[in-house]
Amino acid sequence: MIRMTSFLAAIAVVGFFAISEPQAASATTFELVIHHAELEDTGISPKVGDTITFINDADISHNLYLTYEDGHVETLDTQIPKTKKSVVLRQPGKVVVRCWIHPVIRMEMTVGAN
């Protein structure tokens, strides 16, 4: 009987922590459109873990990349017209988005901590 009571008490404790554990905030997906040689700046406020989807609405290819404050670079590779490429934001702070092919394309955003 004591073993059964201890077992049930252990289950109750585990169940309490499983129920009371805080849930992570759900990630958001933001869409940004590339028009020819400009990136639509929508004033988004993404957080770590959010996804940015770049939609190439131009008739030319692009090759976007993100540079984080610590110098880490994440490239999305070549994106042909009328396609989408996505990236999950990994670090908080200032992020600069640019195009390897068209350096005039530039956008800054601040990624919040999750």
C-alpha beads as a LAMMPS data file, in Angstrom:
LAMMPS data file: protein, C-alpha beads

114 atoms
113 bonds

1 atom types
1 bond types

-500.0 500.0 xlo xhi
-500.0 500.0 ylo yhi
-500.0 500.0 zlo zhi

Masses

1 110.0

Atoms # bond

1 1 1 0.000 0.000 0.000
2 1 1 2.863 2.389 0.799
3 1 1 4.471 1.734 -2.586
4 1 1 1.183 2.463 -4.384
5 1 1 0.751 5.708 -2.407
6 1 1 4.346 6.765 -3.208
7 1 1 3.789 5.918 -6.860
8 1 1 0.582 7.963 -7.023
9 1 1 2.264 10.870 -5.241
10 1 1 5.107 10.777 -7.772
11 1 1 2.633 10.837 -10.650
12 1 1 0.813 13.778 -9.061
13 1 1 4.085 15.736 -8.734
14 1 1 5.134 15.000 -12.328
15 1 1 1.650 15.912 -13.549
16 1 1 1.762 19.206 -11.645
17 1 1 5.062 20.233 -13.266
18 1 1 3.915 19.145 -16.717
19 1 1 0.758 21.243 -16.411
20 1 1 2.375 24.286 -14.782
21 1 1 5.392 24.476 -17.123
22 1 1 5.247 27.741 -19.080
23 1 1 4.557 27.305 -22.766
24 1 1 6.870 28.871 -25.366
25 1 1 5.369 31.683 -27.393
26 1 1 4.307 30.547 -30.814
27 1 1 6.441 31.687 -33.710
28 1 1 5.142 34.100 -36.320
29 1 1 5.784 34.075 -40.064
30 1 1 6.306 37.433 -41.739
31 1 1 6.232 37.900 -45.512
32 1 1 8.385 40.514 -47.225
33 1 1 8.097 41.222 -50.946
34 1 1 10.998 42.052 -53.242
35 1 1 9.968 44.475 -56.006
36 1 1 12.649 44.611 -58.713
37 1 1 15.543 46.237 -56.814
38 1 1 13.856 47.141 -53.556
39 1 1 12.750 45.195 -50.521
40 1 1 9.379 46.149 -49.089
41 1 1 9.976 47.455 -45.554
42 1 1 6.800 46.801 -43.596
43 1 1 8.174 47.860 -40.210
44 1 1 7.898 44.355 -38.782
45 1 1 8.996 43.505 -35.231
46 1 1 10.095 39.871 -35.380
47 1 1 11.457 37.824 -32.502
48 1 1 13.942 34.975 -32.265
49 1 1 12.279 31.852 -33.678
50 1 1 10.034 33.782 -36.073
51 1 1 10.218 33.041 -39.793
52 1 1 10.749 35.623 -42.505
53 1 1 9.531 34.561 -45.952
54 1 1 10.888 36.606 -48.836
55 1 1 8.666 36.657 -51.929
56 1 1 10.498 37.543 -55.137
57 1 1 7.873 39.499 -57.066
58 1 1 10.508 40.851 -59.481
59 1 1 11.387 39.533 -62.933
60 1 1 15.022 39.137 -61.901
61 1 1 16.808 36.769 -59.557
62 1 1 18.063 37.817 -56.145
63 1 1 20.363 36.320 -53.536
64 1 1 19.426 37.665 -50.130
65 1 1 21.506 37.244 -47.010
66 1 1 21.150 38.305 -43.384
67 1 1 23.993 39.675 -41.271
68 1 1 23.588 39.518 -37.497
69 1 1 25.288 41.904 -35.056
70 1 1 27.969 39.350 -34.188
71 1 1 28.940 39.063 -37.875
72 1 1 27.181 35.737 -38.502
73 1 1 25.888 35.627 -42.088
74 1 1 22.991 33.479 -43.232
75 1 1 22.438 33.274 -46.993
76 1 1 19.236 32.256 -48.737
77 1 1 21.011 31.365 -52.005
78 1 1 19.707 32.359 -55.429
79 1 1 16.009 33.111 -55.565
80 1 1 14.525 33.100 -59.047
81 1 1 11.513 35.278 -59.909
82 1 1 8.095 34.393 -58.459
83 1 1 9.505 32.121 -55.743
84 1 1 9.657 32.228 -51.944
85 1 1 12.585 31.640 -49.584
86 1 1 12.299 31.464 -45.806
87 1 1 14.667 31.849 -42.882
88 1 1 14.156 31.358 -39.136
89 1 1 15.666 34.187 -37.091
90 1 1 18.282 32.787 -34.699
91 1 1 19.614 35.742 -32.698
92 1 1 18.237 38.917 -31.116
93 1 1 19.549 42.325 -32.114
94 1 1 20.010 44.279 -35.308
95 1 1 19.878 42.274 -38.554
96 1 1 20.749 43.681 -41.958
97 1 1 19.188 42.096 -45.066
98 1 1 21.003 42.624 -48.370
99 1 1 21.255 41.091 -51.829
100 1 1 24.596 39.719 -53.077
101 1 1 23.579 40.490 -56.690
102 1 1 22.031 43.930 -56.095
103 1 1 23.813 45.647 -53.171
104 1 1 21.381 48.572 -53.409
105 1 1 18.796 46.306 -51.768
106 1 1 19.155 46.833 -48.046
107 1 1 16.851 46.610 -45.045
108 1 1 17.494 46.711 -41.298
109 1 1 15.313 45.170 -38.629
110 1 1 15.606 44.582 -34.928
111 1 1 14.940 41.030 -33.768
112 1 1 13.552 40.829 -30.250
113 1 1 14.372 38.146 -27.716
114 1 1 11.769 35.422 -27.458

Bonds

1 1 1 2
2 1 2 3
3 1 3 4
4 1 4 5
5 1 5 6
6 1 6 7
7 1 7 8
8 1 8 9
9 1 9 10
10 1 10 11
11 1 11 12
12 1 12 13
13 1 13 14
14 1 14 15
15 1 15 16
16 1 16 17
17 1 17 18
18 1 18 19
19 1 19 20
20 1 20 21
21 1 21 22
22 1 22 23
23 1 23 24
24 1 24 25
25 1 25 26
26 1 26 27
27 1 27 28
28 1 28 29
29 1 29 30
30 1 30 31
31 1 31 32
32 1 32 33
33 1 33 34
34 1 34 35
35 1 35 36
36 1 36 37
37 1 37 38
38 1 38 39
39 1 39 40
40 1 40 41
41 1 41 42
42 1 42 43
43 1 43 44
44 1 44 45
45 1 45 46
46 1 46 47
47 1 47 48
48 1 48 49
49 1 49 50
50 1 50 51
51 1 51 52
52 1 52 53
53 1 53 54
54 1 54 55
55 1 55 56
56 1 56 57
57 1 57 58
58 1 58 59
59 1 59 60
60 1 60 61
61 1 61 62
62 1 62 63
63 1 63 64
64 1 64 65
65 1 65 66
66 1 66 67
67 1 67 68
68 1 68 69
69 1 69 70
70 1 70 71
71 1 71 72
72 1 72 73
73 1 73 74
74 1 74 75
75 1 75 76
76 1 76 77
77 1 77 78
78 1 78 79
79 1 79 80
80 1 80 81
81 1 81 82
82 1 82 83
83 1 83 84
84 1 84 85
85 1 85 86
86 1 86 87
87 1 87 88
88 1 88 89
89 1 89 90
90 1 90 91
91 1 91 92
92 1 92 93
93 1 93 94
94 1 94 95
95 1 95 96
96 1 96 97
97 1 97 98
98 1 98 99
99 1 99 100
100 1 100 101
101 1 101 102
102 1 102 103
103 1 103 104
104 1 104 105
105 1 105 106
106 1 106 107
107 1 107 108
108 1 108 109
109 1 109 110
110 1 110 111
111 1 111 112
112 1 112 113
113 1 113 114
